Amino acid sequence: MFGDIGAFLAGEASGCLQRCGADAVAQFCSVLSDVESGLATEAGPESRERAVRRAASPFEHALELVCRRTAAENDAEPWWALMLADAALLQALAHIALGHDGDYTLKVLNDLDRAIVIGGASGARLRWIHQATARIEGASEWLRRKAADDKARRALAQQQQQQQQQQQRPVIGLPAPPAVAHPVRRYSASQMDVVRFLELIRDLDAATPFVIEGAISFWPALGDRAWSDMEYLRSAVGGHRLVPVELGAAYTDAGWTQTLVPFDQLLDAIADPGSSGEPPGYLAQHDLLAQAPKLRRDIVLPDYALVDTGRRSAATADADDVTVNVWLGPRGTVSPLHHDPADNLFAQVVGHKYFKLYAPSETPSLYPHPPGSLLANTSQVDAAAPDAARHPRAVDARFVETVVWPGDLLYIPPRWWHYVRSLSTSASVSMWF
Ligand SMILES: O=C(O)CCC(=O)C(=O)O
């Protein structure tokens, strides 16, 4: 099972490694040879011991190389990401060489997740990761026991919480969604075939955002494989899988950061935001469907996303491709005012979100961060409450707004500014085309 990826890393992947310099090649070759001898059936305790020591090194080392390189050259060539993916795979091999169940199973699965989430593994690498993950999860008695223990722990915590709530006085429910003074146009799905859709979006100067109500109501994610059911999500993704989350009020804030957490931790924090004392985090713009292929059955790409606009953007991989990302978080997540290069169909699966949108022609009133900076597509204005002293033009900028509900599909033209706030626990899928 693992020999093929070892050969891949030594062969095809090394072509990509060559481009990352002699240091990377030397490091990888030596780790690979240690791991191979650790894996060999006749391996003695010494080479196994070396594999143990090597197990923790490749990914950290690769990350260091990439950080050094990026700081020096601001260089985002694709082979640097691939090197991270391959380092994570190599690290998985090293952990496998240890041959234990238990903790090591989790280490291997975490390495594989790093290859997807940080290294952006795709193609042959991603296929191999899916096979390896399914086989490891299927075979690990330790993981099964861990999942059962975690489930029992959650049930107990829930029971205790319910008991506490029964003793408390009733609380006022969620605030009503904000009043919408400048509404986005709304159509029902039956009013909107692809021909009409294309008519509305073809001319970029005339295209404006609109909602197609009920356009995704038939998705299994809103039906019998409901994403509102956290236990379903937990079992489809795997509570032990590492996912990226954003921590902090918004990505424009000083204390904002990103980290990887087990999916369990994210779901528990969403279900009970106050319990850990930590902010729950926001799984934002992550290709969760590539990481957890079982979820792919739960959504259906709408035909609208396949129309030929004649402007398939560099942001999507090729002409037929749609860039699909998942957004999952608690009430109160904020995506600050920003714009994207592609047409976007934003599907609301669970809960509701508020959108405030400004046309590209309003850009001079929205004080974008300086061109060339990492935040060049982001406004300095707090769209929730523009500060008249700091950003006077923003106060009178024209906008439209809407609240999306489960089943809604919001179309956002390229370069339209949007500010997004979740009004409840929320799961959404964006589709750039
Ligand atoms: O839902 C969000 O928080 C942001 C969505 C967004 O910015 C997008 O889909 O482009």
The ligand as a Gaussian input file, in Angstrom:
#p B3LYP/6-31G(d) Opt

LIG

0 1
 O      -19.493000      33.642000       4.003000
 C      -18.526000      34.361000       4.225000
 O      -18.145000      34.619000       5.374000
 C      -17.788000      35.011000       3.075000
 C      -18.146000      34.465000       1.732000
 C      -17.328000      35.083000       0.645000
 O      -16.647000      36.049000       0.841000
 C      -17.312000      34.475000      -0.686000
 O      -17.980000      33.474000      -0.939000
 O      -16.611000      35.035000      -1.561000

